[in-house]
Amino acid sequence: MWLKKIALKLILAVGITTISIISVYSYFNIVSQSDALLAEVERHAIQQSETIKSSTRYGMLLNLRDHIHENINTIGLQSCIKGVRIFNKVGEIIYSSNTNDIGTFVDKKAESCYACHVADQPLERLTTKERTRIFRLSEDSSRVLGVINPIYSEQSCWDADCHAHSKDQKVLGVLDITICLVDVDKQLEESKIKVVIFAVFSIFAISSIIGLFVKKWVDKPVTDLVDATKLVASGNFIYKIKNVSKDELGDLQKSFNLMTKKLAEARKQLFQSDKMASMGRLAAGVAHEINNPLTGILSYSSFLLKRAERNSELKNDLKVIVSETMRCRDIVKSLLDFARQSVPKKNKSDINQIIERSLTVVENQLNIKKINVMKNFASNLPEIIVDINQIQQVFVNLIVNAADATGEYGGTITLSTSLISLSPFGITQIKNATCPKNHNLMDNDFKINGMPSIKMKAITDGNEGYINFDPVYGKHKNHYGLPFSKKKLVELYCPECNTPMVDKTLFCPKCNSPIYKIFTTDQGNIEGCTKLGCHWQRWKEIDSQGERQYIEIDVSDTGCGIKKENIDRIYEPFYSTKGQKGTGLGLSVIWGIIDNHKGRITVKSEEGKGTNFKIIIPGSVN
């Protein structure tokens, strides 16, 4: 099993590469050292040959044979000099440190004579390289270096008294000296051993160091990932990898931790969904039984209300009972209608009155928690067409959430209303988007500000990935799932059928880059610039509607705030920051109600300072 580990494969690959490189380097290093050392020995031998030739010149000019013999014998006695010979042009040895060789002839076909005798004609000049040769006297003997040095004729040779040579003779003979290479071979052998030892040590050291780093940077993170995967496969969805590294494997580990977190949340949401589905079936089964007592309470409270005309305090309390009982009955019906995707029952109403009624419902809870309510209501607001009970449910939930966020030590909740005029640009949500082949581009799994984003496949600067576009027309809180440069163009495709989304015949009026087109089912096309960093967008159908009046409602508190990482998830069904105290349905229901009224809800929050929910509802909704 250990043979299949990626760390071992990496170490083996690096080790083999290291062995190959160091082996080649060692080979050329040994060859280079050997050539350099032999070149130095050859230079020294040639220099010694010139010295011998110079020392015998005087004796040769005067034909002092005894003197020449004495010089050659003396030189031949030196350590590691195997022999010194002088032979004439016909190959007869006339002087030698070995007296037995005198008078004999050398073999001109032998390697030692071949350089001078090509086609039986002696060369007049030899290069330094041609003067030397390396050979063995026998198979088991050490190597020797032979140096030949031609003796050229000079004027003093044919002018001498002996006049032994003619003027036309160019080469008189050859001085041949052989030197043993025992010390050189020993030094070369030692160098080879040192290089081999260095190579082995280097290979071992480099492999060990690389092995340690591979084990630390590759083997351990991969092993942690494998172990974590096995634990998650066994059902441990809360397991997290600790000691995450700061490299690509670290990014993979972070992604794994995020995946397990999402799996755990999905499992929890699935469990909660099953539980809520069961509760929904139960609610549908007992709806009739709940409505019966509510009808009794409503009947008796209405009867008591008629009899309490003279008791104003009791009358006001009974009015609240009647009103809230009717609201409870409507809420039960609305819950079932909401499950069936029913259309809200809208009527003209004053938004300020709806908020006042919402405050009346939660008044006791606010008093208990010592919460101060600040009201800044505009007086010139037009009536709007809304489902009163649903909108009241929105404000009751928001006020209760604000009260829960302030804690037990009091705080302030501020409610404000105002009339504003807004252009569609920057506030209109894109609720449906398709490619030219009618494939859905809306991504319900990745939300931006709680809204499903628009997902497209993207290619830019050689990188491929996905971009989730902000679903609000004119907003650009996009999520880029690939590295990019703001000055580069992006190619966009449908993630399902790979159809291009870019129309290269149309260009951005701002930067002259090609534009992309997103298709909607009933409101025309949305166009945008393909140059990253250019935020031009155009939606002709929406822009043609011009500015519209909206009623803006702010609900602010001085509570604990919402964590930044939770902001985008607060509208998800079953997601709650209250633990066991909440079902996670409140804000998702609020979102659905506001969306059904063609409005928008946004949130800003800062931990420790408070939260602000801003709702805008069209001044008239049909």
Secondary structure, DSSP 8 states (H G I E B T S, - for coil): -GGG-HHHHHHHHHHHHHHHHHHHHHHHHHHHHHHHHHHHHHHHHHHHHHHHHHHHHHHHHTT-HHHHHHHHHHHHTSTTEEEEEEEETTSBEEEESSGGGTT-B--TTSHHHHTTEETTEE-S---TGGGEEEEESSTTS-EEEEEEEEEE--HHHHHSSS--S-TT--EEEEEEEEEE-HHHHHHHHHHHHHHHHHHHHHHHHHHHHHHHHHIIIIIHHHHHHHHHHHHHHTT-TT----S--SSHHHHHHHHHHHHHHHHHHHHHHHHHHHHHHHHHHHHHHHHHHHHHHHHHHHHHHHHHHHHTSS-HHHHHHHHHHHHHHHHHHHHHHHHHHHHTT-----EEE-HHHHHHHHHHHTHHHHHHTTEEEEEE--S----EEE-HHHHHHHHHHHHHHHHHHHTTS-EEEEEEEEEEEE-STTT-B----B-TT--B-EEEEEEETTEEEEEEEEEETTEEEEEEE-SBTT----EESS---TTSB-EEE-TTT--B-EEEEEE-TTT--EEEEEE-SSS-EEEEE-BTT---EE-HHHHTT--EEEEEEEEEE-S----GGGGGGTTSTT--SSGGG--S-HHHHHHHHHHHTT-EEEEEEETTTEEEEEEEEES---
